[in-house]
């Protein structure tokens, strides 16, 4: 998912813009930041919430959640982001088969880029 998101937003020269600060870096020099925290739930693979983020924003600056959420609200609307945040608090289980299928789908999409 990380590679897909970072490459999907890359321009023809391989550069992406950090979703939170706007700096430009090569796609393989940035992270895939999540707009809503939650490593084990529904939002982990919600593509709309995952954007290219420079390492300082995603790491040293703690994800820049405030700016990330402002940008998400501008892009998708407050109500949609609010719905995602509600879903993020609910338990969400995937099976091993779910992950295997997801990896295959994501790899196919990366291969198409």
N, CA, C and O atoms as a GROMACS GRO file, in nm:
protein
  452
    1UNK      N    1   0.083  -0.119   0.000
    1UNK     CA    2   0.000   0.000   0.000
    1UNK      C    3   0.088   0.125   0.000
    1UNK      O    4   0.059   0.222  -0.070
    2UNK      N    5   0.192   0.121   0.078
    2UNK     CA    6   0.281   0.236   0.085
    2UNK      C    7   0.340   0.269  -0.052
    2UNK      O    8   0.336   0.385  -0.096
    3UNK      N    9   0.393   0.169  -0.119
    3UNK     CA   10   0.453   0.195  -0.251
    3UNK      C   11   0.347   0.243  -0.350
    3UNK      O   12   0.372   0.335  -0.428
    4UNK      N   13   0.231   0.181  -0.347
    4UNK     CA   14   0.123   0.221  -0.438
    4UNK      C   15   0.089   0.368  -0.419
    4UNK      O   16   0.082   0.444  -0.516
    5UNK      N   17   0.068   0.409  -0.296
    5UNK     CA   18   0.029   0.547  -0.269
    5UNK      C   19   0.139   0.644  -0.311
    5UNK      O   20   0.112   0.746  -0.375
    6UNK      N   21   0.262   0.612  -0.274
    6UNK     CA   22   0.371   0.704  -0.306
    6UNK      C   23   0.393   0.715  -0.457
    6UNK      O   24   0.418   0.824  -0.508
    7UNK      N   25   0.383   0.605  -0.527
    7UNK     CA   26   0.404   0.609  -0.672
    7UNK      C   27   0.285   0.668  -0.746
    7UNK      O   28   0.301   0.734  -0.848
    8UNK      N   29   0.166   0.645  -0.693
    8UNK     CA   30   0.043   0.696  -0.756
    8UNK      C   31   0.043   0.848  -0.766
    8UNK      O   32  -0.006   0.904  -0.864
    9UNK      N   33   0.099   0.914  -0.667
    9UNK     CA   34   0.100   1.060  -0.664
    9UNK      C   35   0.224   1.120  -0.731
    9UNK      O   36   0.237   1.242  -0.738
   10UNK      N   37   0.314   1.036  -0.779
   10UNK     CA   38   0.438   1.086  -0.839
   10UNK      C   39   0.412   1.147  -0.977
   10UNK      O   40   0.328   1.099  -1.053
   11UNK      N   41   0.486   1.253  -1.006
   11UNK     CA   42   0.477   1.312  -1.139
   11UNK      C   43   0.563   1.230  -1.236
   11UNK      O   44   0.617   1.126  -1.199
   12UNK      N   45   0.574   1.277  -1.357
   12UNK     CA   46   0.646   1.201  -1.461
   12UNK      C   47   0.794   1.184  -1.428
   12UNK      O   48   0.860   1.097  -1.486
   13UNK      N   49   0.848   1.265  -1.338
   13UNK     CA   50   0.988   1.255  -1.299
   13UNK      C   51   1.009   1.180  -1.167
   13UNK      O   52   1.121   1.166  -1.120
   14UNK      N   53   0.898   1.132  -1.109
   14UNK     CA   54   0.907   1.055  -0.986
   14UNK      C   55   0.895   1.137  -0.858
   14UNK      O   56   0.918   1.084  -0.750
   15UNK      N   57   0.860   1.266  -0.870
   15UNK     CA   58   0.849   1.352  -0.753
   15UNK      C   59   0.705   1.356  -0.702
   15UNK      O   60   0.609   1.357  -0.779
   16UNK      N   61   0.693   1.357  -0.569
   16UNK     CA   62   0.563   1.373  -0.504
   16UNK      C   63   0.570   1.494  -0.412
   16UNK      O   64   0.678   1.536  -0.371
   17UNK      N   65   0.456   1.547  -0.381
   17UNK     CA   66   0.446   1.659  -0.288
   17UNK      C   67   0.398   1.606  -0.154
   17UNK      O   68   0.301   1.530  -0.148
   18UNK      N   69   0.464   1.647  -0.048
   18UNK     CA   70   0.422   1.609   0.087
   18UNK      C   71   0.282   1.665   0.110
   18UNK      O   72   0.256   1.783   0.084
   19UNK      N   73   0.193   1.580   0.159
   19UNK     CA   74   0.054   1.619   0.178
   19UNK      C   75   0.039   1.728   0.284
   19UNK      O   76  -0.058   1.803   0.283
   20UNK      N   77   0.134   1.736   0.376
   20UNK     CA   78   0.117   1.830   0.486
   20UNK      C   79   0.203   1.956   0.477
   20UNK      O   80   0.160   2.061   0.523
   21UNK      N   81   0.322   1.948   0.419
   21UNK     CA   82   0.404   2.070   0.412
   21UNK      C   83   0.430   2.117   0.269
   21UNK      O   84   0.472   2.230   0.248
   22UNK      N   85   0.405   2.030   0.172
   22UNK     CA   86   0.418   2.070   0.033
   22UNK      C   87   0.556   2.056  -0.028
   22UNK      O   88   0.574   2.085  -0.146
   23UNK      N   89   0.655   2.011   0.050
   23UNK     CA   90   0.788   1.995  -0.009
   23UNK      C   91   0.784   1.883  -0.113
   23UNK      O   92   0.698   1.795  -0.107
   24UNK      N   93   0.876   1.886  -0.207
   24UNK     CA   94   0.878   1.785  -0.313
   24UNK      C   95   1.001   1.698  -0.297
   24UNK      O   96   1.113   1.746  -0.277
   25UNK      N   97   0.978   1.568  -0.305
   25UNK     CA   98   1.082   1.467  -0.293
   25UNK      C   99   1.052   1.355  -0.391
   25UNK      O  100   0.940   1.343  -0.441
   26UNK      N  101   1.152   1.273  -0.418
   26UNK     CA  102   1.129   1.153  -0.499
   26UNK      C  103   1.038   1.058  -0.423
   26UNK      O  104   1.043   1.051  -0.300
   27UNK      N  105   0.955   0.985  -0.496
   27UNK     CA  106   0.854   0.899  -0.433
   27UNK      C  107   0.916   0.799  -0.335
   27UNK      O  108   0.854   0.763  -0.235
   28UNK      N  109   1.039   0.754  -0.364
   28UNK     CA  110   1.099   0.653  -0.278
   28UNK      C  111   1.175   0.714  -0.160
   28UNK      O  112   1.239   0.642  -0.084
   29UNK      N  113   1.167   0.846  -0.144
   29UNK     CA  114   1.230   0.916  -0.032
   29UNK      C  115   1.126   0.966   0.069
   29UNK      O  116   1.162   1.033   0.166
   30UNK      N  117   0.999   0.934   0.047
   30UNK     CA  118   0.893   0.980   0.137
   30UNK      C  119   0.822   0.859   0.199
   30UNK      O  120   0.843   0.745   0.158
   31UNK      N  121   0.740   0.887   0.297
   31UNK     CA  122   0.658   0.786   0.363
   31UNK      C  123   0.516   0.791   0.309
   31UNK      O  124   0.479   0.882   0.234
   32UNK      N  125   0.439   0.693   0.348
   32UNK     CA  126   0.295   0.695   0.324
   32UNK      C  127   0.230   0.723   0.459
   32UNK      O  128   0.219   0.635   0.543
   33UNK      N  129   0.187   0.847   0.477
   33UNK     CA  130   0.129   0.888   0.604
   33UNK      C  131  -0.020   0.861   0.609
   33UNK      O  132  -0.088   0.864   0.506
   34UNK      N  133  -0.070   0.835   0.729
   34UNK     CA  134  -0.212   0.809   0.751
   34UNK      C  135  -0.275   0.930   0.819
   34UNK      O  136  -0.222   0.980   0.918
   35UNK      N  137  -0.386   0.975   0.766
   35UNK     CA  138  -0.454   1.092   0.822
   35UNK      C  139  -0.524   1.066   0.952
   35UNK      O  140  -0.551   1.160   1.028
   36UNK      N  141  -0.555   0.941   0.980
   36UNK     CA  142  -0.620   0.902   1.106
   36UNK      C  143  -0.541   0.784   1.159
   36UNK      O  144  -0.518   0.686   1.088
   37UNK      N  145  -0.499   0.792   1.284
   37UNK     CA  146  -0.420   0.685   1.344
   37UNK      C  147  -0.501   0.557   1.361
   37UNK      O  148  -0.624   0.559   1.363
   38UNK      N  149  -0.429   0.449   1.372
   38UNK     CA  150  -0.494   0.320   1.396
   38UNK      C  151  -0.431   0.210   1.314
   38UNK      O  152  -0.474   0.183   1.202
   39UNK      N  153  -0.330   0.149   1.367
   39UNK     CA  154  -0.255   0.050   1.291
   39UNK      C  155  -0.330  -0.081   1.274
   39UNK      O  156  -0.301  -0.156   1.180
   40UNK      N  157  -0.424  -0.112   1.359
   40UNK     CA  158  -0.489  -0.242   1.350
   40UNK      C  159  -0.635  -0.236   1.314
   40UNK      O  160  -0.711  -0.327   1.345
   41UNK      N  161  -0.676  -0.131   1.249
   41UNK     CA  162  -0.819  -0.121   1.220
   41UNK      C  163  -0.845  -0.086   1.075
   41UNK      O  164  -0.757  -0.091   0.989
   42UNK      N  165  -0.966  -0.050   1.051
   42UNK     CA  166  -1.021  -0.024   0.920
   42UNK      C  167  -0.943   0.080   0.839
   42UNK      O  168  -0.937   0.069   0.717
   43UNK      N  169  -0.884   0.178   0.904
   43UNK     CA  170  -0.819   0.288   0.831
   43UNK      C  171  -0.680   0.254   0.781
   43UNK      O  172  -0.625   0.328   0.699
   44UNK      N  173  -0.622   0.145   0.826
   44UNK     CA  174  -0.485   0.112   0.788
   44UNK      C  175  -0.470   0.100   0.637
   44UNK      O  176  -0.367   0.140   0.582
   45UNK      N  177  -0.571   0.046   0.568
   45UNK     CA  178  -0.563   0.029   0.424
   45UNK      C  179  -0.668   0.111   0.348
   45UNK      O  180  -0.698   0.081   0.233
   46UNK      N  181  -0.722   0.213   0.412
   46UNK     CA  182  -0.818   0.301   0.344
   46UNK      C  183  -0.738   0.401   0.261
   46UNK      O  184  -0.682   0.496   0.314
   47UNK      N  185  -0.735   0.377   0.131
   47UNK     CA  186  -0.646   0.450   0.042
   47UNK      C  187  -0.665   0.602   0.046
   47UNK      O  188  -0.569   0.677   0.034
   48UNK      N  189  -0.788   0.646   0.064
   48UNK     CA  190  -0.814   0.790   0.068
   48UNK      C  191  -0.744   0.859   0.185
   48UNK      O  192  -0.716   0.978   0.178
   49UNK      N  193  -0.715   0.786   0.290
   49UNK     CA  194  -0.651   0.842   0.409
   49UNK      C  195  -0.499   0.834   0.406
   49UNK      O  196  -0.432   0.884   0.497
   50UNK      N  197  -0.444   0.772   0.304
   50UNK     CA  198  -0.300   0.751   0.298
   50UNK      C  199  -0.243   0.840   0.188
   50UNK      O  200  -0.282   0.829   0.071
   51UNK      N  201  -0.152   0.926   0.226
   51UNK     CA  202  -0.096   1.024   0.132
   51UNK      C  203   0.056   1.027   0.148
   51UNK      O  204   0.109   0.991   0.253
   52UNK      N  205   0.126   1.071   0.043
   52UNK     CA  206   0.270   1.087   0.055
   52UNK      C  207   0.303   1.194   0.158
   52UNK      O  208   0.244   1.302   0.160
   53UNK      N  209   0.398   1.162   0.244
   53UNK     CA  210   0.440   1.256   0.347
   53UNK      C  211   0.591   1.248   0.362
   53UNK      O  212   0.648   1.140   0.366
   54UNK      N  213   0.656   1.364   0.369
   54UNK     CA  214   0.800   1.364   0.389
   54UNK      C  215   0.830   1.304   0.526
   54UNK      O  216   0.745   1.302   0.615
   55UNK      N  217   0.951   1.256   0.541
   55UNK     CA  218   0.989   1.192   0.666
   55UNK      C  219   0.984   1.287   0.786
   55UNK      O  220   0.942   1.245   0.894
   56UNK      N  221   1.024   1.413   0.772
   56UNK     CA  222   1.008   1.501   0.887
   56UNK      C  223   0.862   1.517   0.932
   56UNK      O  224   0.834   1.512   1.052
   57UNK      N  225   0.771   1.536   0.839
   57UNK     CA  226   0.630   1.551   0.877
   57UNK      C  227   0.574   1.423   0.938
   57UNK      O  228   0.508   1.426   1.041
   58UNK      N  229   0.601   1.310   0.874
   58UNK     CA  230   0.543   1.185   0.920
   58UNK      C  231   0.609   1.133   1.047
   58UNK      O  232   0.545   1.068   1.129
   59UNK      N  233   0.737   1.163   1.065
   59UNK     CA  234   0.807   1.110   1.181
   59UNK      C  235   0.834   1.214   1.287
   59UNK      O  236   0.772   1.214   1.392
   60UNK      N  237   0.928   1.301   1.258
   60UNK     CA  238   0.973   1.398   1.358
   60UNK      C  239   0.862   1.493   1.403
   60UNK      O  240   0.860   1.535   1.519
   61UNK      N  241   0.771   1.524   1.313
   61UNK     CA  242   0.661   1.617   1.348
   61UNK      C  243   0.533   1.542   1.386
   61UNK      O  244   0.426   1.602   1.392
   62UNK      N  245   0.545   1.414   1.411
   62UNK     CA  246   0.433   1.336   1.464
   62UNK      C  247   0.317   1.314   1.370
   62UNK      O  248   0.205   1.288   1.415
   63UNK      N  249   0.340   1.323   1.242
   63UNK     CA  250   0.232   1.299   1.146
   63UNK      C  251   0.159   1.425   1.101
   63UNK      O  252   0.081   1.421   1.006
   64UNK      N  253   0.185   1.535   1.169
   64UNK     CA  254   0.119   1.662   1.131
   64UNK      C  255  -0.032   1.643   1.115
   64UNK      O  256  -0.092   1.691   1.019
   65UNK      N  257  -0.093   1.572   1.213
   65UNK     CA  258  -0.234   1.536   1.202
   65UNK      C  259  -0.327   1.655   1.181
   65UNK      O  260  -0.423   1.645   1.105
   66UNK      N  261  -0.300   1.767   1.247
   66UNK     CA  262  -0.390   1.881   1.231
   66UNK      C  263  -0.395   1.927   1.085
   66UNK      O  264  -0.503   1.943   1.029
   67UNK      N  265  -0.278   1.947   1.025
   67UNK     CA  266  -0.274   1.990   0.884
   67UNK      C  267  -0.328   1.879   0.793
   67UNK      O  268  -0.397   1.906   0.695
   68UNK      N  269  -0.295   1.754   0.826
   68UNK     CA  270  -0.342   1.641   0.746
   68UNK      C  271  -0.495   1.640   0.744
   68UNK      O  272  -0.556   1.624   0.638
   69UNK      N  273  -0.557   1.657   0.860
   69UNK     CA  274  -0.704   1.656   0.868
   69UNK      C  275  -0.765   1.776   0.797
   69UNK      O  276  -0.870   1.763   0.733
   70UNK      N  277  -0.702   1.892   0.807
   70UNK     CA  278  -0.752   2.009   0.734
   70UNK      C  279  -0.752   1.979   0.585
   70UNK      O  280  -0.850   2.007   0.515
   71UNK      N  281  -0.643   1.922   0.536
   71UNK     CA  282  -0.634   1.890   0.394
   71UNK      C  283  -0.735   1.784   0.353
   71UNK      O  284  -0.796   1.793   0.246
   72UNK      N  285  -0.754   1.682   0.438
   72UNK     CA  286  -0.854   1.579   0.407
   72UNK      C  287  -0.994   1.639   0.400
   72UNK      O  288  -1.072   1.605   0.312
   73UNK      N  289  -1.025   1.728   0.494
   73UNK     CA  290  -1.158   1.791   0.495
   73UNK      C  291  -1.178   1.876   0.370
   73UNK      O  292  -1.288   1.879   0.314
   74UNK      N  293  -1.074   1.944   0.325
   74UNK     CA  294  -1.085   2.023   0.202
   74UNK      C  295  -1.103   1.932   0.081
   74UNK      O  296  -1.176   1.966  -0.012
   75UNK      N  297  -1.038   1.816   0.083
   75UNK     CA  298  -1.043   1.725  -0.031
   75UNK      C  299  -1.171   1.642  -0.035
   75UNK      O  300  -1.229   1.623  -0.142
   76UNK      N  301  -1.215   1.592   0.081
   76UNK     CA  302  -1.328   1.497   0.084
   76UNK      C  303  -1.451   1.549   0.156
   76UNK      O  304  -1.559   1.491   0.142
   77UNK      N  305  -1.438   1.657   0.231
   77UNK     CA  306  -1.550   1.710   0.308
   77UNK      C  307  -1.544   1.665   0.453
   77UNK      O  308  -1.502   1.553   0.483
   78UNK      N  309  -1.587   1.753   0.541
   78UNK     CA  310  -1.580   1.727   0.684
   78UNK      C  311  -1.659   1.603   0.724
   78UNK      O  312  -1.611   1.522   0.803
   79UNK      N  313  -1.779   1.586   0.669
   79UNK     CA  314  -1.864   1.474   0.708
   79UNK      C  315  -1.800   1.340   0.675
   79UNK      O  316  -1.807   1.246   0.754
   80UNK      N  317  -1.738   1.332   0.559
   80UNK     CA  318  -1.672   1.206   0.518
   80UNK      C  319  -1.556   1.175   0.612
   80UNK      O  320  -1.541   1.061   0.656
   81UNK      N  321  -1.476   1.274   0.643
   81UNK     CA  322  -1.362   1.254   0.733
   81UNK      C  323  -1.412   1.216   0.872
   81UNK      O  324  -1.353   1.131   0.938
   82UNK      N  325  -1.519   1.278   0.915
   82UNK     CA  326  -1.578   1.246   1.045
   82UNK      C  327  -1.626   1.100   1.047
   82UNK      O  328  -1.608   1.031   1.146
   83UNK      N  329  -1.687   1.054   0.939
   83UNK     CA  330  -1.730   0.914   0.929
   83UNK      C  331  -1.612   0.819   0.938
   83UNK      O  332  -1.619   0.716   1.005
   84UNK      N  333  -1.502   0.853   0.869
   84UNK     CA  334  -1.382   0.768   0.876
   84UNK      C  335  -1.328   0.763   1.018
   84UNK      O  336  -1.287   0.657   1.065
   85UNK      N  337  -1.328   0.876   1.087
   85UNK     CA  338  -1.278   0.881   1.224
   85UNK      C  339  -1.364   0.793   1.316
   85UNK      O  340  -1.311   0.727   1.405
   86UNK      N  341  -1.494   0.792   1.294
   86UNK     CA  342  -1.583   0.705   1.373
   86UNK      C  343  -1.552   0.558   1.346
   86UNK      O  344  -1.545   0.477   1.438
   87UNK      N  345  -1.534   0.524   1.219
   87UNK     CA  346  -1.501   0.386   1.182
   87UNK      C  347  -1.368   0.343   1.240
   87UNK      O  348  -1.349   0.226   1.273
   88UNK      N  349  -1.275   0.436   1.253
   88UNK     CA  350  -1.142   0.404   1.304
   88UNK      C  351  -1.146   0.354   1.448
   88UNK      O  352  -1.055   0.283   1.492
   89UNK      N  353  -1.249   0.391   1.521
   89UNK     CA  354  -1.260   0.350   1.661
   89UNK      C  355  -1.322   0.213   1.678
   89UNK      O  356  -1.319   0.156   1.787
   90UNK      N  357  -1.380   0.158   1.573
   90UNK     CA  358  -1.445   0.028   1.581
   90UNK      C  359  -1.344  -0.084   1.558
   90UNK      O  360  -1.250  -0.069   1.480
   91UNK      N  361  -1.364  -0.197   1.626
   91UNK     CA  362  -1.276  -0.312   1.600
   91UNK      C  363  -1.295  -0.358   1.455
   91UNK      O  364  -1.405  -0.354   1.401
   92UNK      N  365  -1.186  -0.402   1.396
   92UNK     CA  366  -1.192  -0.447   1.256
   92UNK      C  367  -1.096  -0.563   1.241
   92UNK      O  368  -0.977  -0.550   1.270
   93UNK      N  369  -1.146  -0.676   1.196
   93UNK     CA  370  -1.063  -0.796   1.183
   93UNK      C  371  -1.050  -0.835   1.037
   93UNK      O  372  -1.146  -0.829   0.960
   94UNK      N  373  -0.931  -0.876   1.001
   94UNK     CA  374  -0.906  -0.934   0.869
   94UNK      C  375  -0.846  -1.072   0.890
   94UNK      O  376  -0.772  -1.095   0.986
   95UNK      N  377  -0.877  -1.162   0.802
   95UNK     CA  378  -0.820  -1.295   0.808
   95UNK      C  379  -0.691  -1.298   0.728
   95UNK      O  380  -0.660  -1.205   0.654
   96UNK      N  381  -0.617  -1.406   0.743
   96UNK     CA  382  -0.495  -1.422   0.664
   96UNK      C  383  -0.529  -1.421   0.516
   96UNK      O  384  -0.457  -1.362   0.435
   97UNK      N  385  -0.639  -1.486   0.479
   97UNK     CA  386  -0.683  -1.489   0.338
   97UNK      C  387  -0.714  -1.348   0.288
   97UNK      O  388  -0.686  -1.315   0.173
   98UNK      N  389  -0.774  -1.264   0.374
   98UNK     CA  390  -0.801  -1.125   0.337
   98UNK      C  391  -0.671  -1.052   0.303
   98UNK      O  392  -0.665  -0.979   0.204
   99UNK      N  393  -0.569  -1.071   0.386
   99UNK     CA  394  -0.441  -1.005   0.363
   99UNK      C  395  -0.372  -1.057   0.237
   99UNK      O  396  -0.313  -0.979   0.162
  100UNK      N  397  -0.380  -1.186   0.214
  100UNK     CA  398  -0.320  -1.244   0.093
  100UNK      C  399  -0.385  -1.183  -0.031
  100UNK      O  400  -0.316  -1.145  -0.125
  101UNK      N  401  -0.517  -1.175  -0.031
  101UNK     CA  402  -0.589  -1.117  -0.144
  101UNK      C  403  -0.555  -0.969  -0.161
  101UNK      O  404  -0.537  -0.921  -0.272
  102UNK      N  405  -0.546  -0.899  -0.050
  102UNK     CA  406  -0.513  -0.756  -0.055
  102UNK      C  407  -0.373  -0.734  -0.112
  102UNK      O  408  -0.353  -0.645  -0.194
  103UNK      N  409  -0.277  -0.814  -0.068
  103UNK     CA  410  -0.140  -0.801  -0.120
  103UNK      C  411  -0.137  -0.827  -0.270
  103UNK      O  412  -0.069  -0.755  -0.343
  104UNK      N  413  -0.208  -0.927  -0.315
  104UNK     CA  414  -0.212  -0.955  -0.460
  104UNK      C  415  -0.271  -0.839  -0.537
  104UNK      O  416  -0.218  -0.798  -0.641
  105UNK      N  417  -0.381  -0.785  -0.487
  105UNK     CA  418  -0.445  -0.672  -0.554
  105UNK      C  419  -0.352  -0.550  -0.559
  105UNK      O  420  -0.338  -0.487  -0.663
  106UNK      N  421  -0.290  -0.519  -0.446
  106UNK     CA  422  -0.202  -0.403  -0.440
  106UNK      C  423  -0.080  -0.421  -0.530
  106UNK      O  424  -0.037  -0.327  -0.596
  107UNK      N  425  -0.023  -0.542  -0.531
  107UNK     CA  426   0.093  -0.567  -0.618
  107UNK      C  427   0.056  -0.551  -0.765
  107UNK      O  428   0.134  -0.497  -0.843
  108UNK      N  429  -0.061  -0.597  -0.802
  108UNK     CA  430  -0.106  -0.582  -0.941
  108UNK      C  431  -0.121  -0.434  -0.977
  108UNK      O  432  -0.084  -0.392  -1.087
  109UNK      N  433  -0.173  -0.356  -0.885
  109UNK     CA  434  -0.189  -0.213  -0.911
  109UNK      C  435  -0.055  -0.143  -0.920
  109UNK      O  436  -0.038  -0.053  -1.002
  110UNK      N  437   0.041  -0.182  -0.836
  110UNK     CA  438   0.176  -0.123  -0.843
  110UNK      C  439   0.239  -0.160  -0.976
  110UNK      O  440   0.303  -0.076  -1.040
  111UNK      N  441   0.223  -0.284  -1.018
  111UNK     CA  442   0.280  -0.329  -1.144
  111UNK      C  443   0.223  -0.251  -1.263
  111UNK      O  444   0.292  -0.234  -1.364
  112UNK      N  445   0.100  -0.204  -1.251
  112UNK     CA  446   0.036  -0.128  -1.358
  112UNK      C  447   0.084   0.016  -1.366
  112UNK      O  448   0.060   0.084  -1.466
  113UNK      N  449   0.151   0.064  -1.262
  113UNK     CA  450   0.195   0.204  -1.262
  113UNK      C  451   0.312   0.227  -1.354
  113UNK      O  452   0.361   0.340  -1.365
   0.00000   0.00000   0.00000
